[in-house]
Amino acid sequence: MGIFGGVQVLGIVCSIVRTKLVALWIGSVGVGLFGLFNNALDMLNTATNLGIRSSSVRDISQAAESGDRTLMARIVAVVRRWSLWLGLGGALLTLALAPVLSRFTFGDDTHIWGFVALSTAVLFMAITSGEQAILQGSQLLKRLASSTLWGTLCGLAISIPMFYWLRERSVVPSIIVYAACNAIAAWLLRNKEFPAIAMTARETAAMGSGFVRLGIYMTLGNFATILAAYVFNAWLNHEAGTSEVGFYQAGYTLVNKYTGLLFTALGMEYYPRLARVAEHRTRMRIFVSQEVNVAMMVLAPIAVLFILLREQVVWLLYTSEFHVILSYVAWGMVGMVLRALSWCMAFVILARGDGMIYVITEVLSAIATVVLNIVCYHVWGLTGLGIAFLLSYAFYAAMIAIVYVWHYRLSMSAGSLVSTVWALGATLGALTLMEKHLAMPTAVLAAITITVTLWQARALWRR
């Protein structure tokens, strides 16, 4: 968490600068365009990458645990070749679907060439995913962190003058530049420990069939989530306009992506470690309980402070025009606690390689999210989208808990459950107080939350 937490903080600073400049020089329309194009790109990448970024980590981790260097070298070669094949296939698919994507997203053909250009970004992202999976499964976490950091910094440095000079026309080129910089950084810092192995295309396909099969299930599940976001953004664009999409994307980014550094930092080490003990029920239960404790310990003060300082954060990252998302941010931060709980349990499904269960849970969650978003937006507007965020993760957490307890016959320690209740209570308290404009009591609650977290961290460190 220390390694990737630092990298993610620097990444967030870069994202803050980029978002602030886009909001300042392009406005809410620019933020909305970024959201629409990035949602489409994520959907295409998820559909064509076949989940190799996550599924191959499981095989690489287990090969590393076995100590068989020959097997490890072969798996590394297979992952790289499959990533290249899938990247090329994804680029061709993007070219073919460019007219359809433009019409569905914007209602006309004005952005066809934008989607054509994004085909290169799909290829770059596939190459990046393969190299990052190899680094993560090999436990070369510092090198993985460095590649992420340098890719982000270079992408930002090149994008800034584009934002200033090209304005709205900079959206697509800057996305491509960011993807290219990450691919170059990942390739330069790749795992060079294992030499290239001569393998035929048939051998490569056969050896990669295991993690590709799991990856297909993961792709279906992830694609359902990305598609749900894409469909809702397109619906909101037609219903309320691109500016409203920009407000929604700004709030979603604050809630889900900036605080998501915790999940990224923990998951880089947690998932490979969990995959190595997938057949040991007791060790898995211990690892999950520990992860819940750490996640809640870190998330609780972050969420409470975010709710307390939401107005200042929005002003810093965007402009006064975006103050309409303040309630969305507050409700969303409560939902992040439930996301953390479900996230820790859901990794068990991937570690065990149960692709069908993963697909079912993700599809049901995606459907519920779209329905809740549309209903709550009609009733409460942008604030309703924050309430929908909370309700969707409540539904997802309950569903994952059923799988975790009934299907895998696992449980969590009493301490992890207490930590979850505490984090949920603290964030709900902060939400209630700030919605009534009681900043001082909320500040006291934040101080108490930080004190409890430091006490928990001290106790954990002593153990």
Phi and psi in degrees as a GROMACS rama.xvg file:
@    title "Ramachandran Plot"
@    xaxis  label "Phi"
@    yaxis  label "Psi"
@TYPE xy
-63.2857  -44.8828  GLY-2
-63.7902  -55.6955  ILE-3
-79.6311  -23.6852  PHE-4
-62.3703  -45.0635  GLY-5
-62.7182  -43.3723  GLY-6
-64.1938  -42.6322  VAL-7
-66.1493  -35.5438  GLN-8
-62.7305  -45.0647  VAL-9
-64.339  -37.6163  LEU-10
-62.9863  -38.5887  GLY-11
-66.9601  -38.7624  ILE-12
-59.984  -42.7909  VAL-13
-63.1302  -41.317  CYS-14
-65.7826  -37.5043  SER-15
-62.1345  -46.1018  ILE-16
-61.7686  -45.4506  VAL-17
-62.8524  -47.3099  ARG-18
-65.1336  -40.0334  THR-19
-62.7465  -43.818  LYS-20
-67.7711  -38.6752  LEU-21
-63.9093  -45.1991  VAL-22
-63.8062  -36.1812  ALA-23
-76.5708  -45.4795  LEU-24
-91.1565  -26.6161  TRP-25
-114.02  -33.4143  ILE-26
92.9731  -170.156  GLY-27
-63.6529  -28.0561  SER-28
-63.4898  -40.6588  VAL-29
-64.751  -42.2622  GLY-30
-62.1792  -39.7964  VAL-31
-65.4104  -40.9837  GLY-32
-63.5119  -41.599  LEU-33
-59.6031  -43.1073  PHE-34
-63.735  -44.8996  GLY-35
-66.6347  -45.7881  LEU-36
-67.5807  -40.7425  PHE-37
-68.5343  -35.1746  ASN-38
-63.9077  -43.0222  ASN-39
-64.112  -41.192  ALA-40
-65.3727  -42.9489  LEU-41
-61.689  -40.3071  ASP-42
-63.7266  -45.5944  MET-43
-65.587  -43.4578  LEU-44
-64.3072  -40.9301  ASN-45
-65.711  -39.7938  THR-46
-69.4315  -31.5469  ALA-47
-103.614  -15.5792  THR-48
-82.3884  -12.9577  ASN-49
54.838  30.0859  LEU-50
66.6915  18.0944  GLY-51
-61.9093  -32.4638  ILE-52
-55.9782  -37.0712  ARG-53
-101.459  -42.5736  SER-54
-66.151  -36.3219  SER-55
-72.7779  -23.8587  SER-56
-59.9394  -37.1645  VAL-57
-61.6307  -47.8659  ARG-58
-66.9561  -41.8407  ASP-59
-63.8628  -42.245  ILE-60
-62.8226  -44.6301  SER-61
-68.5373  -34.3774  GLN-62
-67.4581  -40.2881  ALA-63
-64.532  -37.3553  ALA-64
-64.9481  -33.4524  GLU-65
-73.3189  -23.5344  SER-66
80.583  6.88797  GLY-67
-85.1144  102.705  ASP-68
-69.1577  -34.1545  ARG-69
-64.949  -45.3723  THR-70
-61.4098  -41.8525  LEU-71
-61.8511  -43.6793  MET-72
-63.0833  -39.0962  ALA-73
-67.6968  -41.3908  ARG-74
-65.4433  -40.4903  ILE-75
-59.7709  -45.0023  VAL-76
-62.6828  -41.6744  ALA-77
-64.5653  -42.9425  VAL-78
-61.7079  -42.8893  VAL-79
-63.8776  -42.9129  ARG-80
-70.0709  -41.3925  ARG-81
-63.3729  -38.0235  TRP-82
-62.5179  -42.673  SER-83
-66.0696  -44.9754  LEU-84
-58.5097  -48.0739  TRP-85
-69.0467  -33.9515  LEU-86
-63.7663  -43.5111  GLY-87
-65.1306  -41.197  LEU-88
-63.8394  -39.7571  GLY-89
-65.9574  -37.4455  GLY-90
-64.3395  -43.0315  ALA-91
-64.9139  -39.7128  LEU-92
-64.6476  -39.7278  LEU-93
-62.3817  -41.7884  THR-94
-59.8643  -42.6912  LEU-95
-68.9088  -34.0377  ALA-96
-93.9592  1.09908  LEU-97
-53.3769  -46.8395  ALA-98
-62.1039  -41.2837  PRO-99
-64.8755  -42.9688  VAL-100
-63.6414  -40.6419  LEU-101
-64.7689  -43.7465  SER-102
-68.3688  -41.2156  ARG-103
-70.7626  -38.1058  PHE-104
-78.7025  -44.7244  THR-105
-113.706  -7.90201  PHE-106
81.605  7.35723  GLY-107
-154.373  -174.021  ASP-108
-100.879  13.4655  ASP-109
-71.1034  -18.764  THR-110
-114.214  21.6252  HIS-111
-59.9326  -47.1015  ILE-112
-67.6794  -25.9438  TRP-113
-63.3827  -44.2816  GLY-114
-70.4579  -32.8115  PHE-115
-60.6161  -44.8255  VAL-116
-64.3292  -33.9761  ALA-117
-67.74  -11.3753  LEU-118
-60.575  -32.693  SER-119
-68.0716  -35.0697  THR-120
-65.2156  -35.2205  ALA-121
-61.2991  -42.5709  VAL-122
-64.7306  -45.9754  LEU-123
-60.791  -41.3842  PHE-124
-66.5321  -34.3654  MET-125
-66.0173  -43.3049  ALA-126
-63.2294  -43.307  ILE-127
-61.0411  -43.1895  THR-128
-61.1011  -43.1018  SER-129
-62.3755  -47.3605  GLY-130
-67.6088  -37.5316  GLU-131
-68.1646  -35.9639  GLN-132
-63.2661  -41.4996  ALA-133
-63.6319  -44.2165  ILE-134
-64.6715  -41.892  LEU-135
-67.1597  -46.6979  GLN-136
-65.6687  -28.442  GLY-137
-83.5677  -1.55441  SER-138
64.8744  25.6418  GLN-139
-89.4283  66.0667  LEU-140
-72.353  -34.2368  LEU-141
-65.9417  -40.2457  LYS-142
-68.1944  -37.989  ARG-143
-62.813  -42.2972  LEU-144
-63.6009  -40.5286  ALA-145
-64.5681  -41.7321  SER-146
-63.6033  -40.7864  SER-147
-63.1478  -43.6265  THR-148
-63.9107  -50.6853  LEU-149
-67.1567  -36.4694  TRP-150
-61.9369  -41.6479  GLY-151
-67.3424  -45.3161  THR-152
-62.8857  -45.2586  LEU-153
-65.379  -40.9798  CYS-154
-60.6005  -41.4324  GLY-155
-67.2093  -44.9776  LEU-156
-59.7871  -38.6578  ALA-157
-77.6248  -30.6888  ILE-158
-75.5083  -31.269  SER-159
-56.6784  -52.748  ILE-160
-63.001  -28.0263  PRO-161
-65.9937  -41.6047  MET-162
-59.1529  -42.8969  PHE-163
-70.2115  -44.7347  TYR-164
-85.7115  -36.5012  TRP-165
-97.6731  -19.0023  LEU-166
54.2469  -122.374  ARG-167
-61.5974  -29.345  GLU-168
-71.9515  -7.88987  ARG-169
-85.873  -10.9118  SER-170
-59.5937  -56.4138  VAL-171
-66.5394  -47.9416  VAL-172
-58.385  -37.2716  PRO-173
-68.3953  -35.6931  SER-174
-63.2638  -42.2624  ILE-175
-65.2752  -43.439  ILE-176
-60.9858  -42.4918  VAL-177
-61.8261  -44.6223  TYR-178
-64.8113  -40.4838  ALA-179
-65.9916  -42.6657  ALA-180
-63.2559  -39.8046  CYS-181
-66.6614  -38.1351  ASN-182
-66.2499  -43.2868  ALA-183
-64.0024  -44.2255  ILE-184
-63.2394  -42.128  ALA-185
-64.2065  -37.9368  ALA-186
-71.1565  -40.9107  TRP-187
-66.9185  -32.4092  LEU-188
-104.127  20.842  LEU-189
-64.6546  165.732  ARG-190
-72.2615  109.229  ASN-191
-101.978  11.0587  LYS-192
-69.4716  -31.1219  GLU-193
-108.008  125.165  PHE-194
-70.7411  160.027  PRO-195
-64.4445  139.305  ALA-196
-115.461  134.375  ILE-197
-73.9044  117.646  ALA-198
-139.998  141.059  MET-199
-75.8887  164.328  THR-200
-61.2418  -36.9058  ALA-201
-66.2267  -41.9659  ARG-202
-64.7704  -41.1055  GLU-203
-62.1317  -44.5071  THR-204
-64.3505  -41.4863  ALA-205
-67.925  -43.6723  ALA-206
-70.9065  -30.4136  MET-207
-86.7322  -1.55279  GLY-208
-63.7553  -30.9053  SER-209
-64.0808  -57.6216  GLY-210
-74.9994  -22.4594  PHE-211
-69.3901  -38.2964  VAL-212
-61.6153  -47.2636  ARG-213
-64.4376  -38.4344  LEU-214
-63.0646  -33.8888  GLY-215
-63.408  -43.6669  ILE-216
-60.7158  -43.8507  TYR-217
-65.1732  -36.5015  MET-218
-62.9534  -44.1711  THR-219
-59.9894  -42.7426  LEU-220
-67.0393  -47.396  GLY-221
-66.426  -37.409  ASN-222
-63.7476  -36.3829  PHE-223
-61.4355  -40.8246  ALA-224
-67.0704  -46.8215  THR-225
-65.1798  -41.5107  ILE-226
-63.4514  -38.6605  LEU-227
-61.4222  -43.5767  ALA-228
-64.7039  -40.2567  ALA-229
-65.809  -45.3642  TYR-230
-63.1008  -43.7621  VAL-231
-67.3384  -41.1405  PHE-232
-62.7022  -41.2829  ASN-233
-64.3639  -42.0523  ALA-234
-61.9032  -45.0215  TRP-235
-65.7314  -35.101  LEU-236
-63.4857  -43.1338  ASN-237
-72.2213  -34.6726  HIS-238
-76.6586  -42.8148  GLU-239
-127.913  -9.08291  ALA-240
104.568  164.909  GLY-241
-65.9798  -32.7979  THR-242
-62.7875  -40.2015  SER-243
-65.5582  -37.391  GLU-244
-61.5546  -39.2688  VAL-245
-61.9667  -42.3805  GLY-246
-63.178  -44.8779  PHE-247
-62.7112  -44.2049  TYR-248
-64.5394  -36.4739  GLN-249
-63.1107  -46.5177  ALA-250
-65.0708  -42.276  GLY-251
-62.7774  -39.9456  TYR-252
-64.2179  -43.9182  THR-253
-59.5866  -46.4631  LEU-254
-75.5966  -48.2673  VAL-255
-94.075  -36.584  ASN-256
-95.3234  -43.8235  LYS-257
-67.276  -43.4792  TYR-258
-78.0646  -12.4369  THR-259
-67.895  -7.1686  GLY-260
-59.3191  -31.365  LEU-261
-61.6929  -45.727  LEU-262
-68.9066  -39.3978  PHE-263
-64.4625  -45.1218  THR-264
-63.2728  -45.4686  ALA-265
-71.5577  -40.1953  LEU-266
-67.2016  -26.5694  GLY-267
-60.4136  -35.2149  MET-268
-100.92  -30.7532  GLU-269
-66.5531  -47.5058  TYR-270
-62.6517  -50.2488  TYR-271
-60.3885  -37.8765  PRO-272
-66.2695  -39.6932  ARG-273
-68.1235  -37.2982  LEU-274
-64.1814  -32.0912  ALA-275
-71.9403  -22.0774  ARG-276
-116.213  28.3087  VAL-277
-59.7971  -26.8001  ALA-278
-97.3757  4.0095  GLU-279
-111.026  100.885  HIS-280
-62.3809  -43.0372  ARG-281
-64.9535  -46.1343  THR-282
-65.0462  -37.3973  ARG-283
-64.3837  -43.0359  MET-284
-59.8779  -42.6309  ARG-285
-64.1509  -44.8648  ILE-286
-62.8802  -42.2101  PHE-287
-65.1963  -44.5275  VAL-288
-61.5078  -42.7557  SER-289
-61.1707  -41.4017  GLN-290
-66.3248  -39.5084  GLU-291
-62.8035  -44.0985  VAL-292
-58.1769  -48.8407  ASN-293
-66.0815  -43.143  VAL-294
-60.8748  -45.8868  ALA-295
-69.3957  -36.5626  MET-296
-61.2304  -39.1068  MET-297
-84.1965  -38.6182  VAL-298
-72.2234  -37.3271  LEU-299
-55.3241  -54.7324  ALA-300
-65.9484  -34.3423  PRO-301
-61.6359  -46.0382  ILE-302
-65.1336  -44.7839  ALA-303
-64.6752  -43.4508  VAL-304
-65.4343  -36.6819  LEU-305
-62.3177  -42.822  PHE-306
-66.8341  -41.8115  ILE-307
-63.5503  -42.2873  LEU-308
-103.32  21.7501  LEU-309
-59.4468  -39.3131  ARG-310
-65.1694  -42.5498  GLU-311
-68.0218  -37.063  GLN-312
-65.3007  -44.7436  VAL-313
-63.8682  -40.9598  VAL-314
-63.1618  -40.0193  TRP-315
-67.6812  -43.2563  LEU-316
-84.9275  -30.3265  LEU-317
-125.545  -130.386  TYR-318
-137.872  175.937  THR-319
-62.1467  -20.3096  SER-320
-61.4759  -24.9145  GLU-321
-93.5818  10.004  PHE-322
-66.5034  -12.2359  HIS-323
-68.1342  -11.064  VAL-324
-96.7485  6.36499  ILE-325
-60.0466  -46.2031  LEU-326
-67.0277  -37.1344  SER-327
-58.0037  -44.9733  TYR-328
-61.1056  -43.6212  VAL-329
-63.2906  -48.7818  ALA-330
-63.5471  -38.5683  TRP-331
-64.5708  -34.4898  GLY-332
-67.3581  -32.0927  MET-333
-65.5843  -41.1323  VAL-334
-62.3104  -26.7505  GLY-335
-64.1844  -29.1969  MET-336
-64.4191  -44.7152  VAL-337
-67.9169  -32.4307  LEU-338
-63.7723  -41.0283  ARG-339
-62.6564  -43.1083  ALA-340
-62.475  -49.937  LEU-341
-66.4452  -34.8248  SER-342
-60.5808  -45.7131  TRP-343
-62.9291  -39.5869  CYS-344
-76.3532  -35.3974  MET-345
-66.1074  -26.9084  ALA-346
-63.7887  -21.6229  PHE-347
-62.3378  -38.4333  VAL-348
-60.581  -44.3305  ILE-349
-69.6104  -41.076  LEU-350
-62.2222  -34.5778  ALA-351
-83.1155  -9.90438  ARG-352
74.1595  26.3071  GLY-353
-90.0483  83.2277  ASP-354
-64.0953  -41.2494  GLY-355
-64.4169  -41.2781  MET-356
-62.2761  -40.2338  ILE-357
-61.0935  -44.8015  TYR-358
-61.5793  -47.0233  VAL-359
-60.851  -46.8185  ILE-360
-66.0843  -39.4874  THR-361
-70.7367  -39.4768  GLU-362
-65.6269  -45.6476  VAL-363
-61.0233  -40.5153  LEU-364
-64.5761  -41.2535  SER-365
-63.9542  -43.3783  ALA-366
-62.3612  -46.091  ILE-367
-61.8812  -37.6245  ALA-368
-65.033  -46.1371  THR-369
-62.7543  -45.6222  VAL-370
-62.1544  -47.4522  VAL-371
-63.8809  -39.598  LEU-372
-60.9637  -47.5309  ASN-373
-65.7623  -46.5186  ILE-374
-63.7543  -49.2236  VAL-375
-68.0467  -31.8435  CYS-376
-67.7333  -40.0263  TYR-377
-62.8998  -33.4375  HIS-378
-85.3547  -47.2186  VAL-379
-120.873  3.55435  TRP-380
71.8872  -142.951  GLY-381
-63.1122  -35.3361  LEU-382
-60.6556  -36.4732  THR-383
-62.4539  -29.8654  GLY-384
-68.6065  -32.4338  LEU-385
-67.3372  -41.176  GLY-386
-64.1186  -40.0772  ILE-387
-63.3261  -37.1605  ALA-388
-59.419  -46.2181  PHE-389
-63.7342  -47.0107  LEU-390
-65.7493  -36.9149  LEU-391
-65.9891  -38.1646  SER-392
-77.6646  -24.6883  TYR-393
-65.1776  -43.0707  ALA-394
-63.7222  -44.6525  PHE-395
-65.4313  -42.5734  TYR-396
-62.1943  -41.4003  ALA-397
-64.2563  -41.3906  ALA-398
-66.1058  -44.9347  MET-399
-66.1756  -36.2718  ILE-400
-62.6549  -37.9329  ALA-401
-62.3357  -45.1191  ILE-402
-64.0452  -43.8236  VAL-403
-62.4994  -42.9615  TYR-404
-85.381  -48.469  VAL-405
-82.7757  -40.915  TRP-406
-81.6882  -47.3565  HIS-407
-92.4526  -7.50553  TYR-408
54.5029  45.9577  ARG-409
-110.819  163.567  LEU-410
-142.545  175.597  SER-411
-122.136  155.619  MET-412
-68.1455  157.612  SER-413
-61.9563  -35.8597  ALA-414
-62.8638  -39.0122  GLY-415
-68.9024  -35.2625  SER-416
-68.2533  -39.7579  LEU-417
-63.1855  -41.3966  VAL-418
-61.9483  -38.9544  SER-419
-66.0347  -45.6504  THR-420
-62.1383  -40.5349  VAL-421
-63.355  -47.0752  TRP-422
-63.2801  -41.4246  ALA-423
-65.8807  -42.6392  LEU-424
-64.6611  -40.1298  GLY-425
-65.0046  -43.8762  ALA-426
-70.0922  -38.9007  THR-427
-63.5214  -39.3219  LEU-428
-62.7372  -43.8929  GLY-429
-63.6221  -40.6639  ALA-430
-60.3418  -48.2772  LEU-431
-60.5635  -45.0034  THR-432
-66.7221  -43.4628  LEU-433
-72.3476  -30.6769  MET-434
-66.7056  -22.6168  GLU-435
-96.5461  8.5598  LYS-436
62.0515  37.6524  HIS-437
-103.423  80.7658  LEU-438
-70.7386  -39.582  ALA-439
-64.7757  -49.1948  MET-440
-59.5545  -33.5687  PRO-441
-66.6549  -37.924  THR-442
-63.9801  -38.6555  ALA-443
-63.3469  -43.7574  VAL-444
-61.1407  -40.002  LEU-445
-63.0064  -40.6729  ALA-446
-63.9063  -40.7918  ALA-447
-64.4557  -43.2412  ILE-448
-61.7275  -43.2084  THR-449
-64.1109  -40.8578  ILE-450
-62.7719  -45.5752  THR-451
-62.6292  -40.3018  VAL-452
-63.4372  -43.2421  THR-453
-63.8467  -37.543  LEU-454
-65.6555  -42.308  TRP-455
-63.745  -41.1818  GLN-456
-64.7454  -39.2055  ALA-457
-64.3704  -44.2336  ARG-458
-63.1918  -41.4429  ALA-459
-65.5661  -41.6407  LEU-460
-63.4732  -39.245  TRP-461
-65.1457  -37.8549  ARG-462
